[in-house]
Structure formats: C-alpha cells, structure tokens
Amino acid sequence: MKSPLLSLPGAVPAEGVDEGVAAHYGDLFREQRALAGGTGFVDLSHRGVVSVTGDDRLSWLHLLLTQHVSDLPTGQATEALILSAHGHIEHALYLVDDGTTVWAHVEPGTQDALIAYLESMKFFYRVDVADRTDEFAIVHLPAGSIAEVPEGVVVRETPYGRDLFLPRADLESYAEKSGPAVGLLAYEALRVEHHRPRLGFETDHRTIPHELGWIATAVHLQKGCYRGQETVARVQNLGKPPRRLVFLHLDGSEVHLPPAGADIRLADEGPDGRKIGFVTTSVRHHELGPVALALVKRNVPLDARLMADSTAAAQEPVVEP
C-alpha cells in the first residue's frame, strides 16, 4: 500500500518490507535530530492494523499471547508475542484497548497470517477479528511531541512516543498540520539506539524472546498457559538462551554499512574465522555514527573484538551472557 506522503518534497521511497513509505525526505540527520528532539511525525502507514472486538476479547487474547492482558486497563499500551509450540517468535503485536476494541499494529504484510491464526482459535468465544489496514494508518509522534491528536483517534502512548491509529483518509490533511515529516530511516536509527528489537529484523525462524530482551517488555512470566510457554519457562528457570542481542559500534572510516545478515567473526581469527553471529540492523546515527544491532552466540566474550563483514566492531551487551 503506497502512502500518499511519498508525494511530499524530497521523499525517497523505502525498500524491502518497508516499501510504501518514505525512507527519508532529503536530510537524514536533520530528520533524526528532529525526531530525537520531539518534533515531526513518522509515516508508518505500511504497517498492518488488526482489531479485536467482542465481550471476550481480552480474556481470549490472554490465552494466546505472551503478555498478561485479561485486565488490560483502557488506554494502556502494551506489546505481546505469539510463539510457536517450540517457543519461537512468530508474531509481535503492539496493543491498546479503547474500552470496546483491542487495536494492534503489526509488521507490514504479517496481518494476514496473524488473522488466520486468531480465526483458527476463536472456538466459542465472543470475539470478532478484522483487518483494518485499508481503513487506518499508523502515525508515530516522538516522545516530547506537543502535536495535537485529532479527536476520536486511538492512541498508544509509550516511553518512545505515541502511535496514532489515524483514519487513512485523514493522513494527508494530518501531515499538512503536523509536519515536518520524518522518514523511516530516522525512526530506525532511534530504534537501534534504544536497543528495541523488530520482528523479521532481529528475529529468524528460531529466535526465542530471551535472546532479544523481549522477556522484559512483551512476556509476562507469571501468567497462565499459552503456546510456547514451556520453552519460555524452561530457559528462564533452568538455562540461558543460545544467542544474545548486542549493540555494535562500527568503524566510522568505512564507507558502507554491513548489511543485515552480514556474518560476525572474532577479529583475532581473521576473515576466515568461524561465524559467531550476524548483523540484524545497521544504521547511521546522527550522534553515535554507524551502529548496529546483532545476534551473537551467548559465550562470545564481552571484550572480544569483532568484525561485522569487513568492518571492525565493538560490542555493548543488550542481553547479558
């Protein structure tokens, strides 16, 4: 779904899974500084939007999600995962309940599979699940923003800012009043700075929540049974995850960033050394320079010198070994 805001001056389209919105509007670092300073907005209208209505919506979702939502207060934002039977992450949902409806935004293109799973689990519960992506666009206002929210718009308020479920028909008029528009690359740079994982970027087919630190924000360790809970409990109580998320400071003299999926090796072992991890997201930050998130094996020493592809890298642990 192509955003109408791609017609704004300077807009450069994003690629890959983020196709359909602007990567930037001509000045990446200016846009980052604006966002970090609490001004502007980010067009996330390519993300999927799903709603759940019905009297049983919270108690039903509580049975399926990693998060405790049976008593979720109206207006309180939360995030949750859906796991496979083996505890691997399949979906990430960013939720809020407005008193009658649970609203969630999800990664672009994942809403169909999510809805298919939810529909298969309805049984006799009084719930209705709907794809609202054609009707609503996600707009992000950064923390500290004083931009007005149109009356009646559902809002998820988090420490990082507010996510608006804006009627898609109002997107252009909202942009005219609430600029400047900030591209997705600026939003991603701040996401990396804050060590926030993203489904499909920091995850692969075998990622479990402990590896990314999602245990702290998207998993409730005392709630009842859900699919994949045995793996979560076993790793939490008896073991350690096989991999851990790290934040990388990359050599700023390199022209190119190591791409997502680039191998990480120990610098002391040279370019033919064994692979110990891979880059998940790499960005250029307006203050920190080139940085990245990566998954590495748990037993990699914290003081080890790393190479991300051909770029020297120093690690900061996000998930402790």
C-alpha positions in Angstrom: 0.0 0.0 0.0 1.7 3.2 -1.2 1.5 6.2 1.1 0.2 9.5 -0.3 3.0 11.2 1.7 5.5 9.9 -0.9 4.4 12.9 -2.9 5.9 15.3 -0.3 9.0 17.2 -1.4 12.3 15.2 -1.2 10.6 11.9 -0.4 12.7 8.9 -1.2 10.9 5.6 -1.0 11.9 2.9 1.4 12.7 -0.6 0.1 12.0 -4.2 1.0 9.5 -4.9 3.7 9.1 -1.1 4.3 8.2 -0.4 0.8 5.3 2.0 0.5 6.5 4.8 2.9 9.4 7.3 2.8 12.9 6.2 3.8 13.7 9.9 4.2 12.8 13.3 2.9 16.2 14.5 1.8 18.1 15.1 5.0 18.6 12.0 7.2 20.4 13.6 10.1 18.2 16.6 10.3 15.2 14.3 10.4 16.9 12.2 13.2 17.6 15.3 15.3 14.0 16.5 14.9 12.7 13.2 16.0 15.1 12.9 18.9 14.0 16.5 19.9 10.3 15.6 20.0 9.2 17.2 16.7 7.8 15.9 13.5 6.0 12.6 12.8 6.8 9.3 11.1 4.6 7.8 8.5 4.2 4.1 9.4 1.1 3.6 7.2 2.6 0.5 5.7 2.1 -1.4 8.9 -0.7 -3.8 9.4 -3.7 -2.9 11.6 -5.8 -5.5 13.3 -8.8 -5.0 15.6 -10.5 -7.4 18.0 -14.0 -6.7 19.3 -16.4 -8.6 21.5 -17.1 -9.1 25.2 -14.4 -11.9 25.4 -11.7 -10.0 23.6 -9.3 -9.5 26.5 -9.8 -12.9 28.2 -9.5 -14.6 24.8 -6.3 -12.8 23.8 -4.9 -13.6 27.2 -4.9 -17.3 26.3 -3.0 -16.7 23.1 -0.4 -14.0 23.9 2.7 -14.0 25.9 1.5 -10.8 27.7 -1.0 -10.5 30.6 -3.9 -8.7 29.0 -7.0 -10.1 30.7 -7.2 -7.0 32.9 -5.6 -4.5 30.5 -6.7 -1.0 31.5 -8.4 1.1 28.9 -5.8 3.2 27.1 -2.7 1.4 28.4 -0.2 0.4 25.8 1.4 -3.0 25.8 3.2 -5.3 23.5 2.9 -9.1 23.1 4.2 -12.0 21.1 2.7 -15.1 19.6 5.1 -18.1 19.8 5.2 -21.4 18.0 4.8 -24.6 20.0 8.6 -24.7 20.4 8.7 -21.1 21.8 10.0 -19.4 18.6 8.6 -15.9 17.9 6.0 -15.9 15.1 4.2 -12.5 15.6 4.8 -9.3 17.5 1.7 -7.1 18.4 1.7 -3.5 19.6 -1.6 -3.2 21.5 -4.0 -0.9 23.2 -7.7 -1.3 24.2 -10.0 1.6 23.9 -12.8 0.2 26.1 -14.6 -1.6 23.3 -11.9 -2.7 20.9 -8.4 -4.0 21.1 -6.2 -2.3 18.4 -2.9 -3.7 17.3 -0.4 -2.7 14.7 2.0 -5.4 13.3 4.8 -5.7 10.8 3.9 -5.0 7.2 2.4 -7.9 5.5 2.1 -10.1 8.6 -1.5 -9.3 9.3 -3.0 -12.0 7.1 -1.1 -14.8 8.8 -1.9 -13.3 12.2 -5.6 -13.1 11.5 -5.7 -16.6 10.1 -4.2 -17.9 13.3 -6.5 -15.9 15.5 -9.6 -17.0 13.5 -8.5 -20.6 14.0 -8.5 -20.1 17.8 -11.9 -18.4 18.2 -14.0 -21.5 19.0 -17.0 -20.3 21.0 -15.5 -17.1 22.3 -17.5 -13.9 21.6 -14.9 -12.1 19.5 -14.5 -10.7 16.1 -11.2 -10.2 14.4 -10.8 -7.8 11.5 -8.1 -6.5 9.2 -8.3 -2.7 9.4 -5.2 -1.9 7.4 -7.2 -0.4 4.5 -9.0 2.0 6.9 -6.3 3.1 9.4 -2.8 4.3 9.1 -0.2 4.3 11.9 1.5 7.6 12.6 4.2 7.9 15.2 4.7 11.1 17.3 8.1 11.1 19.2 8.4 11.4 22.9 8.1 15.0 23.9 5.9 15.9 20.9 3.2 18.6 21.6 1.4 17.9 18.4 -2.3 17.6 18.8 -4.1 14.3 18.3 -7.4 14.6 16.4 -10.5 13.9 18.4 -11.6 10.3 18.5 -8.2 8.9 17.3 -7.0 5.8 19.2 -3.5 6.4 20.7 -0.8 4.0 22.1 1.4 6.1 24.4 4.8 4.6 25.2 8.1 5.9 26.6 9.3 6.3 23.0 6.3 8.3 21.8 2.7 7.9 20.7 1.3 5.7 17.9 -1.8 7.0 16.4 -4.4 4.8 14.6 -5.4 7.5 12.2 -8.1 7.1 9.6 -6.2 6.6 6.4 -8.4 9.1 4.6 -7.1 11.8 7.0 -3.4 11.1 6.5 -2.6 13.9 4.0 -4.5 16.5 6.0 -2.8 15.5 9.2 0.6 15.8 7.6 -0.1 19.3 6.5 -0.8 20.3 10.1 1.7 18.3 12.0 5.0 18.4 10.0 7.8 18.1 9.4 7.5 14.6 8.0 10.4 12.3 9.2 11.5 9.3 7.2 11.6 5.7 8.4 15.5 5.7 8.5 15.4 8.2 11.3 12.9 6.2 13.2 15.0 3.0 12.7 18.2 4.8 13.9 16.5 5.7 17.2 15.1 2.2 17.5 18.6 0.8 17.2 19.9 3.4 19.7 17.2 2.2 22.2 18.0 -1.5 21.5 14.4 -2.3 20.5 14.1 -5.5 18.5 11.9 -5.7 15.4 10.2 -8.8 14.1 11.8 -10.0 10.9 14.9 -7.9 11.5 16.3 -9.1 14.9 14.4 -12.4 14.5 14.8 -15.5 12.4 12.9 -18.8 12.4 14.4 -20.0 15.7 14.5 -16.8 17.8 13.1 -17.0 21.3 12.2 -14.0 23.4 15.1 -14.3 25.9 17.6 -13.7 23.1 16.3 -10.2 22.4 15.4 -8.9 25.8 11.7 -9.2 24.8 11.1 -11.0 28.1 11.1 -7.7 29.9 8.6 -5.9 27.7 6.4 -8.5 25.9 6.3 -11.6 28.1 4.6 -12.0 31.5 6.3 -14.7 33.4 3.6 -15.4 35.9 0.6 -15.7 33.6 -1.2 -18.9 32.6 -0.6 -21.3 29.8 -0.1 -20.2 26.2 1.6 -21.8 23.2 5.3 -21.9 23.6 5.2 -21.2 27.4 7.2 -24.4 28.3 10.2 -23.1 26.4 10.0 -19.7 27.9 9.7 -21.1 31.5 12.5 -23.7 30.9 15.0 -21.2 29.6 14.0 -18.6 32.2 14.3 -21.0 35.2 16.9 -23.6 34.1 19.2 -22.2 31.4 20.4 -19.5 29.1 19.4 -18.6 25.6 21.8 -19.8 22.9 22.3 -16.3 21.5 22.1 -12.7 22.7 21.4 -9.3 21.3 24.3 -6.9 21.2 24.7 -3.2 20.2 27.6 -2.6 17.9 29.7 0.5 17.4 31.1 0.2 13.9 34.3 1.6 12.4 33.3 5.0 11.1 36.0 5.1 8.5 34.1 2.5 6.4 32.0 3.9 3.5 29.4 1.1 3.6 27.5 -0.3 6.4 27.5 -4.1 6.9 24.1 -5.2 5.6 21.5 -7.2 7.5 22.7 -10.8 7.6 26.4 -10.0 7.4 28.5 -12.5 9.2 30.2 -11.6 12.5 33.5 -13.1 13.4 36.1 -12.7 16.0 38.7 -10.1 14.7 41.6 -12.2 16.1 40.6 -15.1 13.9 40.7 -13.1 10.6 38.3 -13.2 7.7 38.2 -17.0 7.5 37.3 -17.4 11.2 34.2 -19.1 12.4 30.9 -17.3 12.2 29.7 -16.3 15.7 26.6 -14.3 14.8 25.1 -11.9 12.2 24.1 -8.3 11.8 20.3 -7.7 12.2 20.0 -3.9 11.6 22.7 -1.4 10.7 22.1 2.4 10.6 23.9 5.8 10.6 23.1 7.7 13.8 23.3 11.5 14.0 25.4 11.4 17.2 26.7 7.8 17.6 27.8 7.4 14.0 27.5 3.9 12.3 25.9 1.5 14.7 24.1 -1.8 14.5 22.2 -4.5 16.4 23.3 -8.1 16.0 22.8 -11.6 17.4 25.9 -13.4 18.6 26.5 -16.7 20.4 26.0 -16.4 24.1 29.5 -17.4 25.0 31.2 -14.7 23.0 33.4 -12.8 25.5 32.2 -9.3 26.2 35.6 -7.8 25.5 36.1 -9.6 22.2 37.0 -7.6 19.2 34.5 -8.3 16.4 34.3 -8.0 12.6 30.9 -7.4 11.0 31.6 -8.5 7.5 34.8 -6.4 6.8 34.0 -3.7 9.4 35.6 -3.6 12.8 33.0 -3.5 15.6 32.9 -3.1 19.4 30.0 -4.6 21.3 27.8 -3.4 24.1 25.6 -6.2 25.6 21.9 -5.8 25.4 21.1 -9.2 26.8 23.6 -10.3 29.4 25.5 -13.6 28.7 
